[in-house]
Amino acid sequence: MTRVVPPLLAVPWAGTVLMSRVWLGHHTWPQVFAGASYGVFVAVLWFNVWIRGLDKWGYAVERWALGHLAAYGY
């Protein structure tokens, strides 16, 4: 359910938001498509970074930061 229902809700919702930007006169269709393309690109990029080890980097950065904070008495 958690893999099927969110896309079934999110995709039509996103499409409605895309169309509303043009209907309300805030953007043109090329601007909307450029923004949507950029959003998809960034989402895919961050998803791949997350899946391929961002959690390990986050743990290493947290250990480093906590070590520095402890050295200064925080």
DRENTORKOL-3810 file (N, C-alpha, C; in nm, 4 decimals):
REM DRENTORKOL-3810
@n.u->0.0812; n.v->-0.1201; n.w->0.0000; ca.u->0.0000; ca.v->0.0000; ca.w->0.0000; c.u->0.0857; c.v->0.1269; c.w->0.0000
@n.u->0.1933; n.v->0.1259; n.w->0.0784; ca.u->0.2735; ca.v->0.2477; ca.w->0.0895; c.u->0.3555; c.v->0.2752; c.w->-0.0362
@n.u->0.3683; n.v->0.1795; n.w->-0.1234; ca.u->0.4401; ca.v->0.2010; ca.w->-0.2490; c.u->0.3463; c.v->0.2337; c.w->-0.3645
@n.u->0.2184; n.v->0.2040; n.w->-0.3480; ca.u->0.1234; ca.v->0.2233; ca.w->-0.4572; c.u->0.0398; c.v->0.3496; c.w->-0.4376
@n.u->-0.0124; n.v->0.3698; n.w->-0.3186; ca.u->-0.1053; ca.v->0.4799; ca.w->-0.2950; c.u->-0.0399; c.v->0.6177; c.w->-0.3097
@n.u->0.0775; n.v->0.6440; n.w->-0.2511; ca.u->0.1348; ca.v->0.7792; ca.w->-0.2656; c.u->0.1535; c.v->0.8250; c.w->-0.4106
@n.u->0.2092; n.v->0.7417; n.w->-0.4995; ca.u->0.2193; ca.v->0.7878; ca.w->-0.6386; c.u->0.0830; c.v->0.8095; c.w->-0.7042
@n.u->-0.0138; n.v->0.7271; n.w->-0.6673; ca.u->-0.1477; ca.v->0.7440; ca.w->-0.7251; c.u->-0.2112; c.v->0.8761; c.w->-0.6831
@n.u->-0.1734; n.v->0.9275; n.w->-0.5680; ca.u->-0.2232; ca.v->1.0565; ca.w->-0.5215; c.u->-0.1335; c.v->1.1716; c.w->-0.5682
@n.u->-0.0033; n.v->1.1514; n.w->-0.5634; ca.u->0.0917; ca.v->1.2596; ca.w->-0.5905; c.u->0.0958; c.v->1.3004; c.w->-0.7376
@n.u->0.0871; n.v->1.2049; n.w->-0.8273; ca.u->0.1000; ca.v->1.2373; ca.w->-0.9702; c.u->-0.0165; c.v->1.3240; c.w->-1.0194
@n.u->-0.1428; n.v->1.2887; n.w->-0.9912; ca.u->-0.2508; ca.v->1.3790; ca.w->-1.0341; c.u->-0.2461; c.v->1.5141; c.w->-0.9630
@n.u->-0.2065; n.v->1.5138; n.w->-0.8374; ca.u->-0.1965; ca.v->1.6388; ca.w->-0.7625; c.u->-0.0906; c.v->1.7289; c.w->-0.8265
@n.u->0.0260; n.v->1.6726; n.w->-0.8576; ca.u->0.1329; ca.v->1.7501; ca.w->-0.9206; c.u->0.0883; c.v->1.8020; c.w->-1.0570
@n.u->0.0163; n.v->1.7198; n.w->-1.1312; ca.u->-0.0339; ca.v->1.7642; ca.w->-1.2608; c.u->-0.1302; c.v->1.8810; c.w->-1.2478
@n.u->-0.2145; n.v->1.8763; n.w->-1.1465; ca.u->-0.3077; ca.v->1.9863; ca.w->-1.1234; c.u->-0.2333; c.v->2.1142; c.w->-1.0856
@n.u->-0.1308; n.v->2.1000; n.w->-1.0044; ca.u->-0.0503; ca.v->2.2172; ca.w->-0.9671; c.u->0.0181; c.v->2.2752; c.w->-1.0905
@n.u->0.0728; n.v->2.1883; n.w->-1.1757; ca.u->0.1370; ca.v->2.2356; ca.w->-1.2995; c.u->0.0393; c.v->2.3164; c.w->-1.3837
@n.u->-0.0800; n.v->2.2614; n.w->-1.4034; ca.u->-0.1783; ca.v->2.3309; ca.w->-1.4868; c.u->-0.2252; c.v->2.4601; c.w->-1.4216
@n.u->-0.2376; n.v->2.4603; n.w->-1.2897; ca.u->-0.2857; ca.v->2.5813; ca.w->-1.2219; c.u->-0.1872; c.v->2.6966; c.w->-1.2353
@n.u->-0.0594; n.v->2.6671; n.w->-1.2445; ca.u->0.0403; ca.v->2.7741; ca.w->-1.2600; c.u->0.0170; c.v->2.8505; c.w->-1.3901
@n.u->-0.0217; n.v->2.7787; n.w->-1.4948; ca.u->-0.0488; ca.v->2.8432; ca.w->-1.6233; c.u->-0.1872; c.v->2.9078; c.w->-1.6208
@n.u->-0.2875; n.v->2.8361; n.w->-1.5692; ca.u->-0.4237; ca.v->2.8895; ca.w->-1.5650; c.u->-0.4299; c.v->3.0208; c.w->-1.4883
@n.u->-0.3533; n.v->3.0320; n.w->-1.3811; ca.u->-0.3549; ca.v->3.1535; ca.w->-1.2994; c.u->-0.2656; c.v->3.2634; c.w->-1.3560
@n.u->-0.1917; n.v->3.2327; n.w->-1.4619; ca.u->-0.1099; ca.v->3.3325; ca.w->-1.5280; c.u->0.0241; c.v->3.3595; c.w->-1.4606
@n.u->0.0659; n.v->3.2691; n.w->-1.3719; ca.u->0.1939; ca.v->3.2881; ca.w->-1.3031; c.u->0.3133; c.v->3.2468; c.w->-1.3899
@n.u->0.2919; n.v->3.1470; n.w->-1.4769; ca.u->0.4005; ca.v->3.0953; ca.w->-1.5606; c.u->0.3473; c.v->3.0593; c.w->-1.6983
@n.u->0.4411; n.v->3.0392; n.w->-1.7905; ca.u->0.4076; ca.v->2.9875; ca.w->-1.9228; c.u->0.4327; c.v->2.8374; c.w->-1.9226
@n.u->0.3816; n.v->2.7680; n.w->-2.0267; ca.u->0.4043; ca.v->2.6235; ca.w->-2.0333; c.u->0.5532; c.v->2.5882; c.w->-2.0399
@n.u->0.6353; n.v->2.6588; n.w->-2.1175; ca.u->0.7790; ca.v->2.6255; ca.w->-2.1162; c.u->0.8425; c.v->2.6421; c.w->-1.9773
@n.u->0.8001; n.v->2.7443; n.w->-1.9032; ca.u->0.8530; ca.v->2.7631; ca.w->-1.7677; c.u->0.8111; c.v->2.6484; c.w->-1.6767
@n.u->0.6861; n.v->2.6061; n.w->-1.6897; ca.u->0.6356; ca.v->2.4962; ca.w->-1.6072; c.u->0.7099; c.v->2.3669; c.w->-1.6395
@n.u->0.7293; n.v->2.3383; n.w->-1.7678; ca.u->0.8012; ca.v->2.2163; ca.w->-1.8052; c.u->0.9473; c.v->2.2218; c.w->-1.7619
@n.u->1.0088; n.v->2.3380; n.w->-1.7706; ca.u->1.1479; ca.v->2.3510; ca.w->-1.7247; c.u->1.1568; c.v->2.3276; c.w->-1.5738
@n.u->1.0653; n.v->2.3854; n.w->-1.4989; ca.u->1.0658; ca.v->2.3668; ca.w->-1.3537; c.u->1.0376; c.v->2.2230; c.w->-1.3142
@n.u->0.9432; n.v->2.1597; n.w->-1.3831; ca.u->0.9116; ca.v->2.0196; ca.w->-1.3543; c.u->1.0297; c.v->1.9298; c.w->-1.3880
@n.u->1.0951; n.v->1.9569; n.w->-1.4998; ca.u->1.2127; ca.v->1.8771; ca.w->-1.5387; c.u->1.3241; c.v->1.8916; c.w->-1.4366
@n.u->1.3458; n.v->2.0135; n.w->-1.3923; ca.u->1.4477; ca.v->2.0375; ca.w->-1.2906; c.u->1.4122; c.v->1.9634; c.w->-1.1615
@n.u->1.2861; n.v->1.9674; n.w->-1.1217; ca.u->1.2430; ca.v->1.8987; ca.w->-0.9999; c.u->1.2615; c.v->1.7483; c.w->-1.0088
@n.u->1.2279; n.v->1.6905; n.w->-1.1230; ca.u->1.2466; ca.v->1.5465; ca.w->-1.1420; c.u->1.3950; c.v->1.5120; c.w->-1.1373
@n.u->1.4783; n.v->1.5914; n.w->-1.2037; ca.u->1.6227; ca.v->1.5670; ca.w->-1.2038; c.u->1.6794; c.v->1.5694; c.w->-1.0621
@n.u->1.6455; n.v->1.6713; n.w->-0.9852; ca.u->1.6972; ca.v->1.6833; ca.w->-0.8478; c.u->1.6446; c.v->1.5697; c.w->-0.7608
@n.u->1.5184; n.v->1.5322; n.w->-0.7770; ca.u->1.4621; ca.v->1.4224; ca.w->-0.6980; c.u->1.5338; c.v->1.2913; c.w->-0.7272
@n.u->1.5584; n.v->1.2636; n.w->-0.8543; ca.u->1.6292; ca.v->1.1397; ca.w->-0.8914; c.u->1.7724; c.v->1.1428; c.w->-0.8377
@n.u->1.8372; n.v->1.2572; n.w->-0.8492; ca.u->1.9735; ca.v->1.2711; ca.w->-0.7989; c.u->1.9800; c.v->1.2434; c.w->-0.6487
@n.u->1.8955; n.v->1.3111; n.w->-0.5710; ca.u->1.8971; ca.v->1.2924; ca.w->-0.4257; c.u->1.8553; c.v->1.1515; c.w->-0.3866
@n.u->1.7618; n.v->1.0912; n.w->-0.4571; ca.u->1.7220; ca.v->0.9535; ca.w->-0.4276; c.u->1.8412; c.v->0.8603; c.w->-0.4453
@n.u->1.9154; n.v->0.8768; n.w->-0.5536; ca.u->2.0319; ca.v->0.7911; ca.w->-0.5776; c.u->2.1410; c.v->0.8152; c.w->-0.4743
@n.u->2.1630; n.v->0.9406; n.w->-0.4373; ca.u->2.2634; ca.v->0.9694; ca.w->-0.3342; c.u->2.2226; c.v->0.9037; c.w->-0.2033
@n.u->2.0960; n.v->0.9134; n.w->-0.1685; ca.u->2.0462; ca.v->0.8558; ca.w->-0.0429; c.u->2.0611; c.v->0.7037; c.w->-0.0430
@n.u->2.0206; n.v->0.6398; n.w->-0.1521; ca.u->2.0242; ca.v->0.4942; ca.w->-0.1611; c.u->2.1675; c.v->0.4423; c.w->-0.1638
@n.u->2.2581; n.v->0.5171; n.w->-0.2221; ca.u->2.3941; ca.v->0.4684; ca.w->-0.2410; c.u->2.4923; c.v->0.5135; c.w->-0.1335
@n.u->2.4453; n.v->0.5491; n.w->-0.0153; ca.u->2.5386; ca.v->0.5705; ca.w->0.0926; c.u->2.5352; c.v->0.7033; c.w->0.1641
@n.u->2.4356; n.v->0.7860; n.w->0.1406; ca.u->2.4302; ca.v->0.9132; ca.w->0.2117; c.u->2.4195; c.v->0.8911; c.w->0.3619
@n.u->2.3513; n.v->0.7833; n.w->0.4032; ca.u->2.3375; ca.v->0.7576; ca.w->0.5452; c.u->2.4732; c.v->0.7326; c.w->0.6107
@n.u->2.5652; n.v->0.6690; n.w->0.5400; ca.u->2.7001; ca.v->0.6453; ca.w->0.5944; c.u->2.7764; c.v->0.7764; c.w->0.6064
@n.u->2.7653; n.v->0.8629; n.w->0.5060; ca.u->2.8308; ca.v->0.9929; ca.w->0.5115; c.u->2.7723; c.v->1.0769; c.w->0.6238
@n.u->2.6417; n.v->1.0701; n.w->0.6410; ca.u->2.5764; ca.v->1.1458; ca.w->0.7476; c.u->2.6264; c.v->1.1034; c.w->0.8840
@n.u->2.6442; n.v->0.9740; n.w->0.9029; ca.u->2.6956; ca.v->0.9230; ca.w->1.0299; c.u->2.8385; c.v->0.9727; c.w->1.0526
@n.u->2.9217; n.v->0.9705; n.w->0.9492; ca.u->3.0603; ca.v->1.0167; ca.w->0.9626; c.u->3.0659; c.v->1.1657; c.w->0.9937
@n.u->2.9830; n.v->1.2454; n.w->0.9281; ca.u->2.9805; ca.v->1.3899; ca.w->0.9532; c.u->2.9310; c.v->1.4176; c.w->1.0949
@n.u->2.8309; n.v->1.3427; n.w->1.1385; ca.u->2.7790; ca.v->1.3613; ca.w->1.2743; c.u->2.8865; c.v->1.3295; c.w->1.3779
@n.u->2.9604; n.v->1.2223; n.w->1.3593; ca.u->3.0691; ca.v->1.1883; ca.w->1.4531; c.u->3.1743; c.v->1.2976; c.w->1.4550
@n.u->3.2114; n.v->1.3484; n.w->1.3372; ca.u->3.3100; ca.v->1.4557; ca.w->1.3280; c.u->3.2603; c.v->1.5808; c.w->1.4001
@n.u->3.1356; n.v->1.6194; n.w->1.3744; ca.u->3.0800; ca.v->1.7406; ca.w->1.4356; c.u->3.0705; c.v->1.7257; c.w->1.5872
@n.u->3.0247; n.v->1.6117; n.w->1.6341; ca.u->3.0131; ca.v->1.5913; ca.w->1.7784; c.u->3.1502; c.v->1.5924; c.w->1.8456
@n.u->3.2516; n.v->1.5400; n.w->1.7775; ca.u->3.3871; ca.v->1.5445; ca.w->1.8307; c.u->3.4365; c.v->1.6867; c.w->1.8453
@n.u->3.4104; n.v->1.7698; n.w->1.7469; ca.u->3.4513; ca.v->1.9107; ca.w->1.7540; c.u->3.3717; c.v->1.9868; c.w->1.8591
@n.u->3.2443; n.v->1.9583; n.w->1.8711; ca.u->3.1625; ca.v->2.0249; ca.w->1.9720; c.u->3.2093; c.v->1.9856; c.w->2.1126
@n.u->3.2436; n.v->1.8587; n.w->2.1312; ca.u->3.2919; ca.v->1.8135; ca.w->2.2623; c.u->3.4249; c.v->1.8791; c.w->2.2961
@n.u->3.5082; n.v->1.9027; n.w->2.1958; ca.u->3.6377; ca.v->1.9659; ca.w->2.2208; c.u->3.6227; c.v->2.1088; c.w->2.2702
@n.u->3.5130; n.v->2.1722; n.w->2.2317; ca.u->3.4887; ca.v->2.3108; ca.w->2.2745; c.u->3.3928; c.v->2.3192; c.w->2.3929
@n.u->3.3594; n.v->2.2059; n.w->2.4513; ca.u->3.2772; ca.v->2.2051; ca.w->2.5716; c.u->3.1272; c.v->2.2138; c.w->2.5500
@n.u->3.0813; n.v->2.1838; n.w->2.4310; ca.u->2.9368; ca.v->2.1880; ca.w->2.4053; c.u->2.8737; c.v->2.0533; c.w->2.4231
END
